[in-house]
């Protein structure tokens, strides 16, 4: 028994050694696998039928391993050819289907070439191996290729993807029955194949695995076929550019996996079904260029997965449903060419990439948010109901006047208008007397030209006016003093000339007349004294003009000033000492002028960077590296600070004493009363509640306004 066991062990050891030795021989020789000779022969037969003007198949030769030929892919283990990809190689001539003799070929792509003839193998030749492994076949866009029948495809039992787009199949009358033999098909593309019969009466076709069907660009002249609605797992259907007619049947609801439905450029009629909104997976829906009429169903807003929606060039009418604002994944919306209006309180399509031409649309909602999209063409029309219209950052073009200069049936209510950051051109409209309720007007960053019309002074409730970065010119001498609520004006980066406008309301907070380096405003002359009566201003920008003269000492009266930019002008003289009293000043730029003398001493002025004073060769003192000579400007400085040191000690003592007494009296006077009087206590806390509500509204409104003042500080 022991001897038998020993013999068995020896046999196993010998087998193991032989195996290791064999593998070692293979590894040491490192001989590359060469392609199968039968596969090579079939490829050469195919090559002989090809016209290769550009020598794209130069690597195909008798001396080389066919696995290294261009477009040929072999299995790493067996060396058998599995793929042939000659897409867009500018080949012509004949497609010889000797390729089908390649037993393990599963991928064949000869698309985008110029083949004119297809030679099927002799079906009766029993030596031809059935090409059961072909899964992917693409002969598309060989525009001159014509096939009289598709019977040669009958043995492709494993076919999963077939693309014959732009192949002439006009003589193939049984294409549907032939295709139905391929139950494994996942993708079928027969676009622009000159097909005429879609067999509308057939109820069932054996496309049990079909996911994608593209029959676009043919000549189907019938209703939608019944068999189409029994393709239970289909996801993508394209029947566009045909002559299909009739209505969309409700049986479409059976296709619950549908992601793409393109029926554009047909003759479909009736209404867009209200049940369309039940396709919860639909991403691309194109019903444009048909004969649909009636209303856009609000149920479309329920398809939250929609990325692309096109319903343009039909005969739709009525309201643009507000539910479309719920399509947060929407990137493209085409509704141009219809007679639609919006009759809802709020439409919010902001912050998408929606493309649509709205020039024939009348918007009728009270609040309309369409900013940050790609709306094109002329501006839409608006009804008197519109209160808030935001079209910021789109691609609108043409003049603004069609939006505003038309007769309204009743008094309008427009309060907020933003058409900035578009491609609008032409003159600023001269019909503002029709829009007297406007409070916020943004037209910056367009291509507007001409002068600012006098009718803009009729906007007596205006709070913000922004016209910067256009091509406006002329003398801006309008009297805006009657617009008592105007707090912000920016007319910078234009070509205005003349002197600084002085007829401004005293409520002004921000005044920007800045130019840029390319199209500078040409404002000249001295800074008018009237400007410094605008004591509410917190930002003043006159930079990059041609202003001259001195900086008036009255600038010290503008106690609320936080930002002052007078750079790049021709101002001369000394910096007035009074500027050091602007305790809220956080930004200062006086660079590139002709200022001289010592920079006045003051905490604010020395805290700014030296660049704030650069380019004034006559200036000296901190923060500039240039020191002043002793005594220079001492008189002005002493006038400002004289007697301060003598009063410091007594002032501080009085301050601390007053603070202590005031705190004690105030605290016990108020808190004691609240503790002792219940009615006062209740009234006090009700007041606090109302104050909190007021502050909430105040900050919400100001947050929106701050977002509205986009780019004004640039």
C-alpha positions as CSV (number, residue, x, y, z in Angstrom):
1,X,0.0,0.0,0.0
2,X,2.9,2.3,0.9
3,X,4.6,1.6,-2.5
4,X,1.4,2.4,-4.4
5,X,1.0,5.7,-2.6
6,X,4.6,6.6,-3.3
7,X,4.2,5.8,-7.0
8,X,1.1,8.1,-7.2
9,X,3.0,10.9,-5.5
10,X,5.9,10.6,-8.0
11,X,3.5,10.7,-10.9
12,X,1.9,14.0,-9.6
13,X,5.4,15.5,-9.1
14,X,6.4,14.6,-12.7
15,X,3.2,16.2,-14.1
16,X,3.7,19.3,-12.0
17,X,7.3,19.6,-13.2
18,X,6.3,19.1,-16.8
19,X,3.7,21.8,-16.6
20,X,6.1,24.3,-15.0
21,X,8.8,23.4,-17.6
22,X,6.3,24.0,-20.4
23,X,5.3,27.4,-19.1
24,X,8.9,28.3,-18.6
25,X,9.6,27.6,-22.2
26,X,6.7,29.8,-23.3
27,X,7.7,32.6,-21.1
28,X,11.4,32.5,-22.0
29,X,10.7,32.4,-25.7
30,X,8.1,35.3,-25.5
31,X,6.8,34.5,-28.9
32,X,3.9,36.9,-29.8
33,X,0.6,35.3,-31.0
34,X,-0.1,35.8,-34.7
35,X,-3.5,36.2,-36.1
36,X,-5.4,33.2,-37.5
37,X,-4.5,32.5,-41.1
38,X,-8.2,32.1,-42.1
39,X,-9.0,35.5,-40.5
40,X,-6.1,37.0,-42.4
41,X,-7.3,35.6,-45.7
42,X,-10.8,37.0,-45.2
43,X,-9.3,40.4,-44.4
44,X,-7.2,40.4,-47.6
45,X,-10.2,39.5,-49.7
46,X,-12.0,42.4,-48.3
47,X,-9.0,44.7,-48.9
48,X,-8.8,43.8,-52.6
49,X,-12.3,45.2,-53.1
50,X,-11.5,48.5,-51.4
51,X,-10.4,51.7,-53.1
52,X,-8.0,53.4,-50.8
53,X,-7.1,56.8,-52.3
54,X,-5.4,58.1,-49.1
55,X,-3.4,54.9,-48.3
56,X,-5.2,54.4,-45.0
57,X,-4.6,50.7,-45.1
58,X,-0.9,50.8,-45.8
59,X,-0.2,48.6,-42.7
60,X,-2.2,45.8,-44.4
61,X,0.4,43.7,-46.1
62,X,1.2,40.1,-46.6
63,X,4.3,40.3,-44.5
64,X,2.8,41.7,-41.3
65,X,0.7,40.1,-38.6
66,X,-2.9,41.1,-39.3
67,X,-3.5,41.8,-35.6
68,X,-1.2,44.8,-36.1
69,X,-3.2,46.1,-39.1
70,X,-5.0,49.4,-38.7
71,X,-8.5,48.9,-37.3
72,X,-8.0,45.2,-36.5
73,X,-8.3,44.0,-33.0
74,X,-7.5,40.4,-31.9
75,X,-8.1,38.4,-28.8
76,X,-5.0,38.4,-26.6
77,X,-5.1,34.7,-25.9
78,X,-6.4,33.1,-29.1
79,X,-5.1,35.6,-31.6
80,X,-8.5,35.5,-33.4
81,X,-9.9,38.7,-34.9
82,X,-12.8,40.0,-32.9
83,X,-13.1,43.7,-34.0
84,X,-12.7,45.6,-37.3
85,X,-13.1,49.4,-36.9
86,X,-12.5,51.4,-40.1
87,X,-14.8,54.3,-39.2
88,X,-14.2,57.5,-41.3
89,X,-11.2,56.3,-43.3
90,X,-12.3,57.8,-46.6
91,X,-12.5,54.3,-48.1
92,X,-14.5,53.6,-51.3
93,X,-15.3,50.7,-53.5
94,X,-17.0,47.5,-52.4
95,X,-17.8,46.0,-49.0
96,X,-17.1,42.3,-49.6
97,X,-18.8,40.4,-46.9
98,X,-16.1,37.8,-46.9
99,X,-15.5,39.5,-43.5
100,X,-18.4,37.3,-42.2
101,X,-16.1,34.3,-42.6
102,X,-14.2,35.6,-39.6
103,X,-15.6,33.2,-37.1
104,X,-15.2,35.3,-33.9
105,X,-15.8,38.7,-35.3
106,X,-18.3,40.5,-33.0
107,X,-17.8,44.2,-33.9
108,X,-17.8,45.6,-37.4
109,X,-17.8,49.4,-38.1
110,X,-17.4,50.7,-41.7
111,X,-19.4,53.9,-41.2
112,X,-18.6,57.3,-42.6
113,X,-16.9,56.1,-45.8
114,X,-17.8,56.1,-49.4
115,X,-18.6,52.5,-50.2
116,X,-21.1,52.1,-53.1
117,X,-21.6,48.3,-53.4
118,X,-22.2,45.6,-50.8
119,X,-21.5,42.0,-51.9
120,X,-23.2,39.5,-49.7
121,X,-21.5,36.1,-49.4
122,X,-23.1,33.2,-51.4
123,X,-25.7,32.0,-49.0
124,X,-25.6,28.5,-50.5
125,X,-21.9,28.2,-49.8
126,X,-21.9,25.8,-46.8
127,X,-18.2,26.5,-46.2
128,X,-19.1,29.9,-44.8
129,X,-19.3,29.8,-41.0
130,X,-22.4,31.3,-39.6
131,X,-21.4,34.7,-38.1
132,X,-23.4,34.1,-35.0
133,X,-20.9,36.2,-32.9
134,X,-21.6,39.5,-34.7
135,X,-23.1,41.8,-32.1
136,X,-22.4,45.3,-33.4
137,X,-22.7,46.2,-37.1
138,X,-22.4,49.8,-38.3
139,X,-22.5,50.6,-42.1
140,X,-24.1,54.1,-41.7
141,X,-23.3,57.2,-43.7
142,X,-22.1,55.5,-46.8
143,X,-24.3,57.8,-48.7
144,X,-24.1,56.1,-52.1
145,X,-24.7,52.6,-50.8
146,X,-27.9,50.9,-51.8
147,X,-29.3,47.6,-50.5
148,X,-32.2,45.9,-52.3
149,X,-32.8,43.5,-49.4
150,X,-31.7,42.7,-45.9
151,X,-31.9,38.9,-46.1
152,X,-28.1,38.6,-45.6
153,X,-28.7,39.7,-42.0
154,X,-30.9,36.7,-41.3
155,X,-28.1,34.6,-39.8
156,X,-27.0,37.3,-37.3
157,X,-28.7,35.6,-34.4
158,X,-26.6,37.5,-31.8
159,X,-27.0,41.0,-33.3
160,X,-27.5,43.7,-30.6
161,X,-26.8,46.9,-32.5
162,X,-27.5,47.7,-36.1
163,X,-26.9,51.1,-37.7
164,X,-27.7,51.5,-41.4
165,X,-28.5,55.2,-41.3
166,X,-28.4,57.0,-44.7
167,X,-28.3,53.7,-46.6
168,X,-30.8,53.6,-49.4
169,X,-33.4,50.8,-48.6
170,X,-36.2,52.1,-50.8
171,X,-36.5,48.7,-52.5
172,X,-36.7,46.8,-49.2
173,X,-40.4,46.4,-48.5
174,X,-40.2,43.8,-45.7
175,X,-37.6,45.6,-43.5
176,X,-39.8,45.4,-40.4
177,X,-40.3,41.6,-40.7
178,X,-36.6,41.1,-41.3
179,X,-35.6,43.2,-38.3
180,X,-38.1,41.4,-36.1
181,X,-36.1,38.2,-36.6
182,X,-33.4,39.7,-34.4
183,X,-35.0,39.3,-30.9
184,X,-31.6,40.2,-29.3
185,X,-31.5,43.7,-30.8
186,X,-31.0,46.5,-28.3
187,X,-30.4,49.3,-30.8
188,X,-31.8,49.8,-34.3
189,X,-31.0,52.8,-36.4
190,X,-32.5,53.1,-39.9
191,X,-32.6,56.9,-40.2
192,X,-32.9,58.5,-43.6
193,X,-33.1,55.1,-45.4
194,X,-35.9,56.1,-47.8
195,X,-38.4,53.8,-46.1
196,X,-42.1,54.3,-46.8
197,X,-44.0,51.7,-44.9
198,X,-44.0,51.5,-41.1
199,X,-46.8,48.9,-41.0
200,X,-49.1,50.9,-38.8
201,X,-51.7,48.1,-38.5
202,X,-49.3,45.5,-37.1
203,X,-49.9,45.1,-33.4
204,X,-46.8,43.1,-32.3
205,X,-43.2,42.9,-33.4
206,X,-40.7,40.7,-31.8
207,X,-38.5,43.5,-30.5
208,X,-38.5,42.1,-27.0
209,X,-35.1,43.6,-26.1
210,X,-35.1,46.9,-28.0
211,X,-34.0,49.9,-26.1
212,X,-33.3,52.5,-28.9
213,X,-35.3,52.9,-32.1
214,X,-34.3,55.6,-34.7
215,X,-36.5,55.8,-37.8
216,X,-36.2,59.5,-38.3
217,X,-35.9,61.1,-41.8
218,X,-37.9,58.6,-43.7
219,X,-41.2,59.0,-45.6
220,X,-43.7,57.3,-43.3
221,X,-47.2,58.7,-44.1
222,X,-49.5,57.2,-41.6
223,X,-50.6,57.3,-38.0
224,X,-48.2,56.1,-35.3
225,X,-47.9,52.3,-35.6
226,X,-49.6,50.1,-33.0
227,X,-46.6,47.8,-32.5
228,X,-44.6,50.8,-31.3
229,X,-46.6,50.9,-28.0
230,X,-45.9,47.3,-27.2
231,X,-42.2,47.7,-26.9
232,X,-42.3,47.5,-23.1
233,X,-38.6,48.2,-22.3
234,X,-37.8,50.8,-25.0
235,X,-36.2,54.0,-23.7
236,X,-35.4,56.1,-26.8
237,X,-37.7,56.7,-29.8
238,X,-36.9,59.0,-32.7
239,X,-39.6,59.3,-35.5
240,X,-38.8,62.9,-36.4
241,X,-38.8,64.3,-39.9
242,X,-41.5,62.0,-41.3
243,X,-45.1,62.6,-42.4
244,X,-46.8,61.0,-39.5
245,X,-50.3,62.2,-38.8
246,X,-53.1,61.8,-36.4
247,X,-53.1,62.2,-32.6
248,X,-50.8,60.8,-30.0
249,X,-52.6,57.8,-28.5
250,X,-52.9,57.2,-24.8
251,X,-51.3,53.8,-25.4
252,X,-48.0,55.7,-25.2
253,X,-48.4,55.5,-21.5
254,X,-47.4,51.8,-21.7
255,X,-43.9,52.9,-22.4
256,X,-43.0,53.8,-18.8
257,X,-39.2,53.5,-19.4
258,X,-39.2,56.2,-22.0
259,X,-36.4,58.7,-21.7
260,X,-36.4,60.2,-25.2
261,X,-39.3,60.9,-27.5
262,X,-38.7,62.9,-30.7
263,X,-41.8,63.4,-32.9
264,X,-40.8,66.8,-34.3
265,X,-41.3,67.8,-38.0
266,X,-44.4,65.7,-38.6
267,X,-48.0,66.4,-39.2
268,X,-49.4,65.2,-35.8
269,X,-52.4,67.1,-34.7
270,X,-54.9,67.5,-31.8
271,X,-53.8,68.7,-28.4
272,X,-50.7,67.8,-26.4
273,X,-52.2,65.2,-24.1
274,X,-52.6,66.2,-20.5
275,X,-51.5,62.7,-19.4
276,X,-48.0,63.4,-20.9
277,X,-46.9,64.4,-17.5
278,X,-47.1,60.8,-16.3
279,X,-43.8,59.9,-18.1
280,X,-41.7,60.3,-15.0
281,X,-38.4,59.2,-16.6
282,X,-38.7,61.4,-19.7
283,X,-35.6,63.6,-20.3
284,X,-36.0,64.7,-23.9
285,X,-39.4,65.6,-25.4
286,X,-39.6,67.3,-28.9
287,X,-43.0,67.9,-30.3
288,X,-42.0,71.0,-32.4
289,X,-43.0,71.7,-36.0
290,X,-46.3,69.8,-35.9
291,X,-50.0,70.8,-36.0
292,X,-50.8,70.7,-32.3
293,X,-53.3,73.2,-31.0
294,X,-54.8,74.2,-27.7
295,X,-53.0,74.8,-24.4
296,X,-49.7,73.6,-23.1
297,X,-50.7,71.1,-20.4
298,X,-49.6,72.0,-16.9
299,X,-48.8,68.4,-16.2
300,X,-45.6,68.8,-18.2
301,X,-44.3,70.5,-15.1
302,X,-44.5,67.2,-13.3
303,X,-41.8,65.6,-15.4
304,X,-39.0,66.6,-13.1
305,X,-36.5,64.6,-15.1
306,X,-36.9,66.8,-18.3
307,X,-33.7,68.2,-19.6
308,X,-34.9,69.3,-23.1
309,X,-38.4,70.4,-24.0
310,X,-39.4,71.7,-27.4
311,X,-43.0,72.6,-28.4
312,X,-42.2,75.4,-30.8
313,X,-43.9,76.2,-34.2
314,X,-47.3,74.7,-33.5
315,X,-50.6,76.4,-33.1
316,X,-50.6,76.5,-29.3
317,X,-52.2,79.4,-27.5
318,X,-53.2,80.4,-24.0
319,X,-51.1,80.6,-20.9
320,X,-47.5,79.5,-20.3
321,X,-48.1,77.3,-17.3
322,X,-46.3,78.2,-14.1
323,X,-45.6,74.5,-13.5
324,X,-42.8,74.7,-16.0
325,X,-40.9,76.6,-13.3
326,X,-40.7,73.3,-11.4
327,X,-38.5,71.7,-14.1
328,X,-35.2,72.3,-12.2
329,X,-33.2,70.0,-14.5
330,X,-34.4,71.8,-17.6
331,X,-31.5,73.0,-19.8
332,X,-33.2,73.8,-23.1
333,X,-36.7,75.1,-23.7
334,X,-38.0,76.0,-27.2
335,X,-41.4,77.7,-27.3
336,X,-40.8,80.3,-30.0
337,X,-43.3,80.6,-32.8
338,X,-46.4,80.1,-30.7
339,X,-49.0,82.6,-29.4
340,X,-48.5,82.0,-25.8
341,X,-48.8,84.2,-22.7
342,X,-48.3,83.8,-19.1
343,X,-51.2,84.4,-16.7
344,X,-49.8,83.3,-13.4
345,X,-48.5,85.1,-10.4
346,X,-44.9,83.9,-10.6
347,X,-42.8,82.3,-13.4
348,X,-39.3,81.2,-12.3
349,X,-37.1,79.8,-14.9
350,X,-33.9,81.4,-13.6
351,X,-30.4,79.8,-13.5
352,X,-30.8,77.3,-16.3
353,X,-29.4,77.1,-19.8
354,X,-32.7,77.4,-21.5
355,X,-32.7,78.4,-25.2
356,X,-35.8,80.0,-26.6
357,X,-36.9,82.9,-28.8
358,X,-39.4,84.9,-26.8
359,X,-39.9,87.8,-29.3
360,X,-43.5,86.7,-30.1
361,X,-44.4,85.9,-26.4
362,X,-46.4,88.2,-24.2
363,X,-45.6,87.8,-20.5
364,X,-48.4,88.4,-18.2
365,X,-47.2,87.2,-14.7
366,X,-46.6,89.5,-11.8
367,X,-43.2,88.2,-11.0
368,X,-41.0,86.8,-13.8
369,X,-37.5,85.4,-13.1
370,X,-35.8,84.4,-16.4
371,X,-32.2,85.4,-15.6
372,X,-29.1,83.3,-16.2
373,X,-30.4,81.5,-19.3
374,X,-29.7,81.6,-23.1
375,X,-32.9,83.3,-24.3
376,X,-32.3,84.8,-27.8
377,X,-33.9,87.1,-30.3
378,X,-35.8,90.2,-29.4
379,X,-37.2,91.0,-26.0
380,X,-40.7,89.6,-25.2
381,X,-43.8,91.8,-24.9
382,X,-45.2,92.4,-21.4
383,X,-48.7,93.2,-20.2
384,X,-49.6,95.8,-17.6
385,X,-49.8,93.1,-15.0
386,X,-46.0,92.6,-14.8
387,X,-44.5,94.0,-11.6
388,X,-41.0,92.4,-11.6
389,X,-39.1,91.4,-14.7
390,X,-35.6,90.0,-14.5
391,X,-34.0,89.1,-17.9
392,X,-30.4,89.5,-16.7
393,X,-27.6,87.6,-18.3
394,X,-29.2,86.1,-21.4
395,X,-28.6,86.6,-25.2
396,X,-31.4,89.0,-26.1
397,X,-30.5,91.3,-29.0
398,X,-32.1,94.2,-30.8
399,X,-33.6,97.4,-29.3
400,X,-35.3,97.8,-26.0
401,X,-38.1,99.9,-27.4
402,X,-40.4,97.0,-28.4
403,X,-40.6,96.0,-24.8
404,X,-41.6,99.4,-23.5
405,X,-42.7,101.8,-26.3
406,X,-46.2,100.4,-27.1
407,X,-49.7,101.4,-26.1
408,X,-51.0,99.6,-23.0
409,X,-54.6,98.8,-22.5
410,X,-54.4,100.0,-18.8
411,X,-52.0,101.6,-16.4
412,X,-48.9,99.4,-15.9
413,X,-47.5,98.2,-12.6
414,X,-43.8,97.6,-13.6
415,X,-41.6,98.3,-10.6
416,X,-38.4,96.3,-11.4
417,X,-36.8,95.9,-14.8
418,X,-33.4,94.2,-15.4
419,X,-32.3,93.7,-19.0
420,X,-28.6,94.0,-18.2
421,X,-25.8,91.7,-19.5
422,X,-27.4,91.0,-22.9
423,X,-26.6,92.1,-26.5
424,X,-29.2,94.8,-26.7
425,X,-28.4,97.7,-29.1
426,X,-29.9,100.9,-30.3
427,X,-30.9,104.0,-28.3
428,X,-32.2,104.1,-24.8
429,X,-36.0,104.3,-25.3
430,X,-37.7,107.7,-25.0
431,X,-41.1,106.5,-23.6
432,X,-40.4,106.4,-19.9
433,X,-43.5,108.5,-19.2
434,X,-45.5,105.3,-19.6
435,X,-43.6,103.5,-16.8
436,X,-43.6,106.0,-14.0
437,X,-43.9,103.3,-11.4
438,X,-40.4,102.0,-12.1
439,X,-38.2,102.0,-9.0
440,X,-35.3,99.8,-10.2
441,X,-33.8,100.0,-13.7
442,X,-30.8,98.0,-14.9
443,X,-29.6,98.3,-18.5
444,X,-25.8,97.9,-18.0
445,X,-23.5,95.8,-20.1
446,X,-25.3,96.0,-23.4
447,X,-24.5,97.8,-26.6
448,X,-26.8,100.8,-26.2
449,X,-25.9,104.0,-28.1
450,X,-26.9,107.6,-28.2
451,X,-27.9,110.1,-25.5
452,X,-29.9,109.4,-22.4
453,X,-33.4,110.8,-23.3
454,X,-35.1,113.5,-21.2
455,X,-38.2,111.3,-20.5
456,X,-36.2,109.3,-18.1
457,X,-36.6,112.2,-15.6
458,X,-40.3,111.2,-15.4
459,X,-39.4,108.1,-13.4
460,X,-40.0,110.0,-10.2
461,X,-40.0,106.9,-8.0
462,X,-36.7,105.6,-9.3
463,X,-34.3,104.3,-6.6
464,X,-31.5,102.7,-8.7
465,X,-30.4,103.6,-12.3
466,X,-27.5,101.6,-13.9
467,X,-26.5,102.4,-17.4
468,X,-22.8,101.6,-17.1
469,X,-20.7,99.8,-19.8
470,X,-22.6,100.8,-22.9
471,X,-21.7,103.1,-25.8
472,X,-23.8,106.1,-24.6
473,X,-22.5,109.6,-25.3
474,X,-23.4,113.3,-25.1
475,X,-23.7,115.7,-22.2
476,X,-25.4,114.1,-19.3
477,X,-27.0,117.2,-18.0
478,X,-30.5,115.9,-17.0
479,X,-32.1,117.3,-13.9
480,X,-32.7,114.4,-11.6
481,X,-33.2,116.4,-8.5
482,X,-37.0,115.7,-8.6
483,X,-36.3,112.0,-8.3
484,X,-36.1,112.3,-4.6
485,X,-35.7,108.5,-3.9
486,X,-32.8,108.1,-6.3
487,X,-30.0,106.5,-4.2
488,X,-27.8,104.9,-6.8
489,X,-26.7,106.0,-10.2
490,X,-24.0,104.4,-12.4
491,X,-23.3,105.9,-15.9
492,X,-19.7,104.9,-16.0
493,X,-17.8,103.2,-18.8
494,X,-19.5,105.1,-21.5
495,X,-18.5,108.1,-23.7
496,X,-20.2,111.0,-21.9
497,X,-18.6,114.4,-22.2
498,X,-19.1,117.8,-20.6
499,X,-19.1,118.6,-16.9
500,X,-20.2,116.5,-14.0
501,X,-24.0,116.5,-13.6
502,X,-25.0,118.5,-10.6
503,X,-28.8,118.3,-10.5
504,X,-29.0,115.2,-8.2
505,X,-31.3,114.4,-5.3
506,X,-29.9,114.9,-1.8
507,X,-30.9,111.3,-1.0
508,X,-28.1,110.0,-3.3
509,X,-26.0,107.2,-1.7
510,X,-23.9,106.0,-4.6
511,X,-22.7,108.0,-7.6
512,X,-20.5,106.3,-10.2
513,X,-19.3,108.2,-13.3
514,X,-16.2,106.0,-13.8
515,X,-14.9,105.2,-17.3
516,X,-12.7,102.4,-18.5
517,X,-9.4,102.3,-20.2
518,X,-10.8,101.7,-23.7
519,X,-13.9,103.9,-24.0
520,X,-13.3,106.7,-21.5
521,X,-16.0,109.1,-20.5
522,X,-14.8,112.6,-21.3
523,X,-16.2,114.5,-18.3
524,X,-14.1,117.6,-17.7
525,X,-13.9,120.8,-15.6
526,X,-13.8,121.2,-11.9
527,X,-15.8,119.1,-9.4
528,X,-18.9,121.2,-8.8
529,X,-19.6,122.4,-5.2
530,X,-23.1,121.1,-5.5
531,X,-21.9,117.5,-5.4
532,X,-20.7,117.9,-1.8
533,X,-24.2,118.9,-0.7
534,X,-25.1,115.2,-1.3
535,X,-24.3,114.4,2.3
536,X,-26.0,111.0,2.1
537,X,-23.5,109.7,-0.4
538,X,-21.5,106.7,0.8
539,X,-19.8,106.0,-2.6
540,X,-18.4,108.5,-5.1
541,X,-16.5,107.5,-8.2
542,X,-15.3,110.1,-10.7
543,X,-12.2,108.1,-11.8
544,X,-10.6,108.1,-15.3
545,X,-12.1,111.3,-16.6
546,X,-10.5,114.7,-17.4
547,X,-11.4,116.6,-14.2
548,X,-9.2,119.4,-13.1
549,X,-8.9,122.0,-10.3
550,X,-8.6,121.4,-6.6
551,X,-10.5,118.9,-4.4
552,X,-12.9,121.3,-2.5
553,X,-12.6,121.4,1.3
554,X,-16.4,120.8,1.4
555,X,-15.7,117.2,0.8
556,X,-15.3,116.9,4.6
557,X,-19.1,117.6,4.9
558,X,-19.8,114.1,3.3
559,X,-19.7,112.4,6.7
560,X,-21.3,109.1,5.3
561,X,-18.7,108.6,2.6
562,X,-17.2,105.1,2.6
563,X,-15.7,104.9,-0.8
564,X,-14.0,107.7,-2.8
565,X,-12.3,107.3,-6.1
566,X,-11.0,110.4,-8.0
567,X,-8.1,108.6,-9.6
568,X,-6.8,109.1,-13.2
569,X,-7.8,112.7,-13.6
570,X,-5.9,116.0,-13.6
571,X,-6.7,117.3,-10.1
572,X,-4.2,119.6,-8.6
573,X,-3.4,121.4,-5.4
574,X,-3.2,119.9,-1.9
575,X,-5.4,117.2,-0.4
576,X,-7.8,119.2,1.8
577,X,-7.3,118.6,5.5
578,X,-11.0,118.1,6.0
579,X,-10.8,114.7,4.2
580,X,-9.2,113.3,7.3
581,X,-12.5,113.8,9.2
582,X,-14.3,111.2,7.0
583,X,-14.3,108.6,9.7
584,X,-16.3,106.0,7.7
585,X,-13.9,106.1,4.7
586,X,-12.8,102.5,4.0
587,X,-11.7,102.9,0.3
588,X,-9.7,105.8,-1.1
589,X,-8.0,106.2,-4.5
590,X,-6.5,109.6,-5.5
591,X,-3.7,108.1,-7.7
592,X,-2.5,109.5,-11.0
593,X,-3.4,113.1,-10.6
594,X,-1.3,116.3,-10.0
595,X,-1.7,116.6,-6.3
596,X,1.0,118.1,-4.2
597,X,2.0,118.7,-0.5
598,X,1.8,116.6,2.6
599,X,-0.9,113.9,3.0
600,X,-3.0,115.2,5.9
601,X,-2.4,113.5,9.2
602,X,-5.3,111.3,10.2
603,X,-5.8,107.7,11.1
604,X,-7.8,106.9,8.1
605,X,-5.5,108.5,5.5
606,X,-2.3,106.8,6.8
607,X,-4.0,103.4,6.9
608,X,-4.5,103.3,3.1
609,X,-1.9,101.6,0.9
610,X,0.6,103.8,-0.8
611,X,-1.0,102.9,-4.2
612,X,-3.9,105.1,-3.2
613,X,-1.7,108.1,-3.7
614,X,0.7,106.8,-6.4
615,X,1.3,108.9,-9.5
616,X,1.1,112.2,-7.7
617,X,4.8,113.3,-7.8
618,X,4.3,116.3,-5.6
619,X,2.8,114.3,-2.7
620,X,4.8,113.4,0.4
621,X,4.3,111.9,3.8
622,X,3.0,108.6,5.1
623,X,2.1,106.1,3.7
624,X,4.3,107.2,0.8
625,X,8.1,106.5,1.1
626,X,8.8,110.2,0.3
627,X,9.2,112.3,3.4
628,X,8.1,115.9,3.6
629,X,10.5,118.8,4.6
630,X,10.2,120.0,8.2
631,X,7.4,122.5,8.7
632,X,5.7,121.7,5.4
633,X,1.9,122.0,5.9
634,X,2.4,122.3,9.6
635,X,0.0,125.3,9.7
636,X,-2.9,123.3,8.3
637,X,-2.2,120.4,10.6
638,X,-2.0,122.5,13.7
639,X,-5.3,124.2,12.9
640,X,-7.0,120.8,12.9
641,X,-5.4,119.5,16.1
642,X,-4.8,122.7,18.1
643,X,-5.9,122.3,21.8
644,X,-6.7,118.6,21.6
645,X,-4.0,117.6,24.0
646,X,-5.1,120.1,26.7
647,X,-8.7,118.8,26.7
648,X,-8.0,115.1,26.6
649,X,-7.7,114.4,30.3
650,X,-10.7,116.4,31.4
651,X,-12.8,115.0,28.5
652,X,-12.0,111.3,29.4
653,X,-12.8,111.8,33.0
654,X,-16.1,113.4,32.2
655,X,-16.9,110.7,29.7
656,X,-16.3,107.8,32.2
657,X,-18.3,109.6,34.9
658,X,-21.2,110.3,32.6
659,X,-21.3,106.7,31.3
660,X,-21.5,105.3,34.8
661,X,-24.3,107.6,35.9
662,X,-26.2,107.3,32.6
663,X,-26.1,103.5,32.7
664,X,-27.4,103.3,36.2
665,X,-30.3,105.8,35.7
666,X,-31.3,104.3,32.3
667,X,-31.1,100.7,33.4
668,X,-33.2,101.0,36.5
669,X,-35.5,103.6,35.0
670,X,-36.6,101.2,32.2
671,X,-36.2,97.8,33.8
672,X,-37.8,99.0,37.1
673,X,-40.9,100.3,35.2
674,X,-41.2,97.0,33.3
675,X,-41.0,95.0,36.5
676,X,-43.6,97.1,38.3
677,X,-46.1,97.8,35.5
678,X,-47.7,94.7,33.7
679,X,-49.4,96.7,30.9
680,X,-46.1,98.5,30.0
681,X,-44.3,95.1,30.0
682,X,-46.8,93.6,27.6
683,X,-46.6,96.6,25.3
684,X,-42.8,96.5,25.3
685,X,-42.6,92.9,24.2
686,X,-45.2,93.4,21.5
687,X,-43.0,96.2,20.2
688,X,-40.0,93.9,20.1
689,X,-42.0,91.3,18.1
690,X,-43.0,93.9,15.5
691,X,-39.4,95.2,15.3
692,X,-38.2,91.6,14.5
693,X,-40.7,91.3,11.7
694,X,-39.6,94.7,10.3
695,X,-36.0,93.8,10.3
696,X,-36.7,90.5,8.6
697,X,-38.4,92.3,5.7
698,X,-35.8,95.0,5.6
699,X,-32.9,92.6,5.3
700,X,-34.7,90.4,2.7
701,X,-35.4,93.4,0.5
702,X,-31.9,94.7,0.8
703,X,-30.4,91.3,0.0
704,X,-32.3,91.3,-3.2
705,X,-31.3,94.8,-4.0
706,X,-27.6,94.0,-3.4
707,X,-27.9,91.1,-5.7
708,X,-29.5,93.5,-8.2
709,X,-26.5,95.9,-8.1
710,X,-24.3,93.4,-10.0
711,X,-21.0,94.5,-11.3
712,X,-21.3,98.1,-10.2
713,X,-18.2,98.0,-8.1
714,X,-16.0,96.6,-10.9
